[in-house]
Amino acid sequence: MGPTVVIILCGKRKCGKDYVADRLVALLTDNVCSVLRLSKPLKEQYAKDHALDLGRLLDASEYKEAHRKDMITWGEETRRRDPAYFCRLASQDADNSKPVWLVTDARRPTDMDYFKGLYASITVRVTASDEVRAGRNWTFTAGVDDAASECALDSYPCDVIVENDGNATELSRALQNINARVQRFVDGHEK
């Protein structure tokens, strides 16, 4: 058994995907929602293969940023061999008893296609201006911000766009709209 609906978040570094995910989980409640982070199995395996500190790769530290470029290359090589590899691993950790799965960090069309091919879904692009992202300690990094991990979904059509530029009212409205869609799926009114 799997979820009734999967919410799939995508967006650039420092746009606030994790913040939006946390707000959605609070709105939906933990009883309903299982959170899947595609980067978690990638970072777990990368840390293991390269004798690195997994805890530091999972946080928003400079340590993670120092390894990001090589981790992206390694992840791309793994995906070339098996495009759904990290999606399958993340799905194995999901709580199948919960009707909603929230994927916090889709990066490629194959990530979207994997979940959309198996489950009803709501795709959500989280955006923030470069100025807001810079305020969150983002600076453009060649080989990272122009790589597939950041750009492959730029033109992917998402169901919902959430602007996370600091306007709490607009963000709350967008999250309430997502919640309403989720409830229609959970209540059986949408497939």
Secondary structure as the mmCIF struct_conf table of DSSP 4:
data_model
#
loop_
_struct_conf.conf_type_id
_struct_conf.id
_struct_conf.beg_label_comp_id
_struct_conf.beg_label_asym_id
_struct_conf.beg_label_seq_id
_struct_conf.end_label_comp_id
_struct_conf.end_label_asym_id
_struct_conf.end_label_seq_id
BEND BEND1 THR A 4 THR A 4
STRN STRN1 VAL A 5 GLY A 11
TURN_TY1_P TURN_TY1_P1 ARG A 13 LYS A 14
BEND BEND2 CYS A 15 CYS A 15
HELX_RH_AL_P HELX_RH_AL_P1 LYS A 17 LEU A 28
TURN_TY1_P TURN_TY1_P2 ASP A 30 VAL A 32
STRN STRN2 CYS A 33 LEU A 36
TURN_TY1_P TURN_TY1_P3 LEU A 38 LEU A 38
HELX_RH_AL_P HELX_RH_AL_P2 SER A 39 HIS A 50
TURN_TY1_P TURN_TY1_P4 ALA A 51 ALA A 51
HELX_RH_AL_P HELX_RH_AL_P3 LEU A 54 LEU A 58
TURN_TY1_P TURN_TY1_P5 ASP A 59 ALA A 60
BEND BEND3 SER A 61 SER A 61
HELX_RH_AL_P HELX_RH_AL_P4 GLU A 62 ARG A 81
TURN_TY1_P TURN_TY1_P6 PRO A 83 ALA A 84
HELX_RH_AL_P HELX_RH_AL_P5 TYR A 85 GLN A 92
TURN_TY1_P TURN_TY1_P7 ASP A 93 ASP A 93
BEND BEND4 ALA A 94 ALA A 94
TURN_TY1_P TURN_TY1_P8 ASN A 96 SER A 97
BEND BEND5 LYS A 98 PRO A 99
STRN STRN3 VAL A 100 ALA A 106
BEND BEND6 ARG A 108 ARG A 108
HELX_RH_AL_P HELX_RH_AL_P6 PRO A 109 LEU A 118
BEND BEND7 TYR A 119 TYR A 119
STRN STRN4 SER A 121 THR A 127
HELX_RH_AL_P HELX_RH_AL_P7 ASP A 130 GLY A 135
TURN_TY1_P TURN_TY1_P9 ARG A 136 ASN A 137
TURN_TY1_P TURN_TY1_P10 ALA A 142 ASP A 146
BEND BEND8 ALA A 147 ALA A 147
HELX_RH_AL_P HELX_RH_AL_P8 ALA A 148 CYS A 151
TURN_TY1_P TURN_TY1_P11 ALA A 152 SER A 155
BEND BEND9 ASP A 159 ASP A 159
STRN STRN5 VAL A 160 GLU A 163
BEND BEND10 ASP A 165 GLY A 166
HELX_RH_AL_P HELX_RH_AL_P9 ALA A 168 VAL A 186
TURN_TY1_P TURN_TY1_P12 ASP A 187 GLY A 188
BEND BEND11 HIS A 189 HIS A 189
#
